Amino acid sequence: MYSINSSHDYIEDRVYEVAQYILDTGCTVRAAAAKFEISKSTVHKDVSQRLPYLNPALAEAVRGILNINKAERHIRGGLATKEKYLHGELKCRKTEHVSP
């Protein structure tokens, strides 16, 4: 069982804030980390280890959103790459064919 030291109430507050933000926005772990200026590892630990101990129902709801984000990440990555090509940020290399 996971416990949060009572002298660290700010951690519990952060866990609830991060969880509610993810529920409200449907954002990714990376976006939540940027919003709260904490690491992705901290967000992940907050929602996967601390939150189930504090509020299992809320943890389940957040887990559902994160699972959707995980399932869609390959699509977002492809769209980001497409945008970079469209705006000229990535340069295509010409491949030279060398005959044997």
MIMI-467577 format. One record per residue (C-alpha): residue number from 1; chain; y, x, z. Coordinates in pm, whole numbers. Example, Ala and Ser with C-alpha at 12.3 -4.5 7.8 and 13.67 -1.06 7.14 Angstrom:
BEGIN
<site><pos>1</pos><unit>A</unit><north>-450</north><east>1230</east><up>780</up></site>
<site><pos>2</pos><unit>A</unit><north>-106</north><east>1367</east><up>714</up></site>
END
This chain:
BEGIN
<site><pos>1</pos><unit>A</unit><north>0</north><east>0</east><up>0</up></site>
<site><pos>2</pos><unit>A</unit><north>344</north><east>127</east><up>-89</up></site>
<site><pos>3</pos><unit>A</unit><north>619</north><east>124</east><up>174</up></site>
<site><pos>4</pos><unit>A</unit><north>991</north><east>178</east><up>156</up></site>
<site><pos>5</pos><unit>A</unit><north>1149</north><east>346</east><up>454</up></site>
<site><pos>6</pos><unit>A</unit><north>1392</north><east>104</east><up>623</up></site>
<site><pos>7</pos><unit>A</unit><north>1655</north><east>379</east><up>640</up></site>
<site><pos>8</pos><unit>A</unit><north>1666</north><east>375</east><up>259</up></site>
<site><pos>9</pos><unit>A</unit><north>1782</north><east>18</east><up>201</up></site>
<site><pos>10</pos><unit>A</unit><north>1981</north><east>134</east><up>-100</up></site>
<site><pos>11</pos><unit>A</unit><north>1652</north><east>200</east><up>-280</up></site>
<site><pos>12</pos><unit>A</unit><north>1539</north><east>-158</east><up>-224</up></site>
<site><pos>13</pos><unit>A</unit><north>1877</north><east>-284</east><up>-346</up></site>
<site><pos>14</pos><unit>A</unit><north>1849</north><east>-69</east><up>-658</up></site>
<site><pos>15</pos><unit>A</unit><north>1496</north><east>-192</east><up>-727</up></site>
<site><pos>16</pos><unit>A</unit><north>1615</north><east>-553</east><up>-726</up></site>
<site><pos>17</pos><unit>A</unit><north>1926</north><east>-472</east><up>-934</up></site>
<site><pos>18</pos><unit>A</unit><north>1726</north><east>-287</east><up>-1199</up></site>
<site><pos>19</pos><unit>A</unit><north>1462</north><east>-560</east><up>-1213</up></site>
<site><pos>20</pos><unit>A</unit><north>1720</north><east>-836</east><up>-1249</up></site>
<site><pos>21</pos><unit>A</unit><north>1903</north><east>-640</east><up>-1520</up></site>
<site><pos>22</pos><unit>A</unit><north>1581</north><east>-599</east><up>-1718</up></site>
<site><pos>23</pos><unit>A</unit><north>1508</north><east>-971</east><up>-1682</up></site>
<site><pos>24</pos><unit>A</unit><north>1859</north><east>-1074</east><up>-1783</up></site>
<site><pos>25</pos><unit>A</unit><north>1892</north><east>-844</east><up>-2082</up></site>
<site><pos>26</pos><unit>A</unit><north>1535</north><east>-773</east><up>-2191</up></site>
<site><pos>27</pos><unit>A</unit><north>1636</north><east>-408</east><up>-2216</up></site>
<site><pos>28</pos><unit>A</unit><north>1411</north><east>-104</east><up>-2229</up></site>
<site><pos>29</pos><unit>A</unit><north>1345</north><east>141</east><up>-1946</up></site>
<site><pos>30</pos><unit>A</unit><north>1571</north><east>388</east><up>-2126</up></site>
<site><pos>31</pos><unit>A</unit><north>1859</north><east>139</east><up>-2144</up></site>
<site><pos>32</pos><unit>A</unit><north>1820</north><east>42</east><up>-1777</up></site>
<site><pos>33</pos><unit>A</unit><north>1818</north><east>409</east><up>-1678</up></site>
<site><pos>34</pos><unit>A</unit><north>2140</north><east>467</east><up>-1871</up></site>
<site><pos>35</pos><unit>A</unit><north>2306</north><east>159</east><up>-1720</up></site>
<site><pos>36</pos><unit>A</unit><north>2228</north><east>259</east><up>-1361</up></site>
<site><pos>37</pos><unit>A</unit><north>2266</north><east>634</east><up>-1424</up></site>
<site><pos>38</pos><unit>A</unit><north>1918</north><east>715</east><up>-1299</up></site>
<site><pos>39</pos><unit>A</unit><north>1619</north><east>873</east><up>-1471</up></site>
<site><pos>40</pos><unit>A</unit><north>1362</north><east>683</east><up>-1675</up></site>
<site><pos>41</pos><unit>A</unit><north>1102</north><east>801</east><up>-1425</up></site>
<site><pos>42</pos><unit>A</unit><north>1296</north><east>639</east><up>-1142</up></site>
<site><pos>43</pos><unit>A</unit><north>1323</north><east>309</east><up>-1329</up></site>
<site><pos>44</pos><unit>A</unit><north>953</north><east>319</east><up>-1404</up></site>
<site><pos>45</pos><unit>A</unit><north>864</north><east>394</east><up>-1041</up></site>
<site><pos>46</pos><unit>A</unit><north>1100</north><east>120</east><up>-919</up></site>
<site><pos>47</pos><unit>A</unit><north>946</north><east>-150</east><up>-1137</up></site>
<site><pos>48</pos><unit>A</unit><north>583</north><east>-39</east><up>-1136</up></site>
<site><pos>49</pos><unit>A</unit><north>533</north><east>78</east><up>-777</up></site>
<site><pos>50</pos><unit>A</unit><north>814</north><east>-42</east><up>-553</up></site>
<site><pos>51</pos><unit>A</unit><north>883</north><east>-387</east><up>-699</up></site>
<site><pos>52</pos><unit>A</unit><north>524</north><east>-519</east><up>-675</up></site>
<site><pos>53</pos><unit>A</unit><north>531</north><east>-437</east><up>-304</up></site>
<site><pos>54</pos><unit>A</unit><north>865</north><east>-612</east><up>-253</up></site>
<site><pos>55</pos><unit>A</unit><north>829</north><east>-911</east><up>-487</up></site>
<site><pos>56</pos><unit>A</unit><north>504</north><east>-948</east><up>-684</up></site>
<site><pos>57</pos><unit>A</unit><north>627</north><east>-1247</east><up>-888</up></site>
<site><pos>58</pos><unit>A</unit><north>941</north><east>-1065</east><up>-1002</up></site>
<site><pos>59</pos><unit>A</unit><north>734</north><east>-757</east><up>-1078</up></site>
<site><pos>60</pos><unit>A</unit><north>506</north><east>-962</east><up>-1303</up></site>
<site><pos>61</pos><unit>A</unit><north>803</north><east>-1103</east><up>-1495</up></site>
<site><pos>62</pos><unit>A</unit><north>955</north><east>-757</east><up>-1545</up></site>
<site><pos>63</pos><unit>A</unit><north>616</north><east>-616</east><up>-1650</up></site>
<site><pos>64</pos><unit>A</unit><north>596</north><east>-884</east><up>-1921</up></site>
<site><pos>65</pos><unit>A</unit><north>930</north><east>-777</east><up>-2068</up></site>
<site><pos>66</pos><unit>A</unit><north>838</north><east>-409</east><up>-2055</up></site>
<site><pos>67</pos><unit>A</unit><north>506</north><east>-482</east><up>-2227</up></site>
<site><pos>68</pos><unit>A</unit><north>691</north><east>-659</east><up>-2509</up></site>
<site><pos>69</pos><unit>A</unit><north>930</north><east>-363</east><up>-2541</up></site>
<site><pos>70</pos><unit>A</unit><north>637</north><east>-124</east><up>-2552</up></site>
<site><pos>71</pos><unit>A</unit><north>467</north><east>-327</east><up>-2825</up></site>
<site><pos>72</pos><unit>A</unit><north>786</north><east>-330</east><up>-3034</up></site>
<site><pos>73</pos><unit>A</unit><north>897</north><east>31</east><up>-2988</up></site>
<site><pos>74</pos><unit>A</unit><north>746</north><east>153</east><up>-3315</up></site>
<site><pos>75</pos><unit>A</unit><north>954</north><east>-106</east><up>-3500</up></site>
<site><pos>76</pos><unit>A</unit><north>1278</north><east>-2</east><up>-3326</up></site>
<site><pos>77</pos><unit>A</unit><north>1203</north><east>362</east><up>-3403</up></site>
<site><pos>78</pos><unit>A</unit><north>1154</north><east>285</east><up>-3771</up></site>
<site><pos>79</pos><unit>A</unit><north>1475</north><east>84</east><up>-3785</up></site>
<site><pos>80</pos><unit>A</unit><north>1668</north><east>366</east><up>-3617</up></site>
<site><pos>81</pos><unit>A</unit><north>1537</north><east>614</east><up>-3872</up></site>
<site><pos>82</pos><unit>A</unit><north>1629</north><east>377</east><up>-4156</up></site>
<site><pos>83</pos><unit>A</unit><north>1985</north><east>347</east><up>-4020</up></site>
<site><pos>84</pos><unit>A</unit><north>2016</north><east>725</east><up>-4004</up></site>
<site><pos>85</pos><unit>A</unit><north>1911</north><east>756</east><up>-4369</up></site>
<site><pos>86</pos><unit>A</unit><north>2151</north><east>480</east><up>-4476</up></site>
<site><pos>87</pos><unit>A</unit><north>2442</north><east>650</east><up>-4305</up></site>
<site><pos>88</pos><unit>A</unit><north>2358</north><east>994</east><up>-4435</up></site>
<site><pos>89</pos><unit>A</unit><north>2277</north><east>1143</east><up>-4096</up></site>
<site><pos>90</pos><unit>A</unit><north>1936</north><east>1258</east><up>-4215</up></site>
<site><pos>91</pos><unit>A</unit><north>1910</north><east>1455</east><up>-4533</up></site>
<site><pos>92</pos><unit>A</unit><north>1605</north><east>1424</east><up>-4749</up></site>
<site><pos>93</pos><unit>A</unit><north>1455</north><east>1755</east><up>-4850</up></site>
<site><pos>94</pos><unit>A</unit><north>1353</north><east>1799</east><up>-5208</up></site>
<site><pos>95</pos><unit>A</unit><north>995</north><east>1906</east><up>-5226</up></site>
<site><pos>96</pos><unit>A</unit><north>927</north><east>2182</east><up>-5472</up></site>
<site><pos>97</pos><unit>A</unit><north>590</north><east>2160</east><up>-5632</up></site>
<site><pos>98</pos><unit>A</unit><north>432</north><east>2498</east><up>-5680</up></site>
<site><pos>99</pos><unit>A</unit><north>164</north><east>2511</east><up>-5944</up></site>
<site><pos>100</pos><unit>A</unit><north>-151</north><east>2705</east><up>-5855</up></site>
END
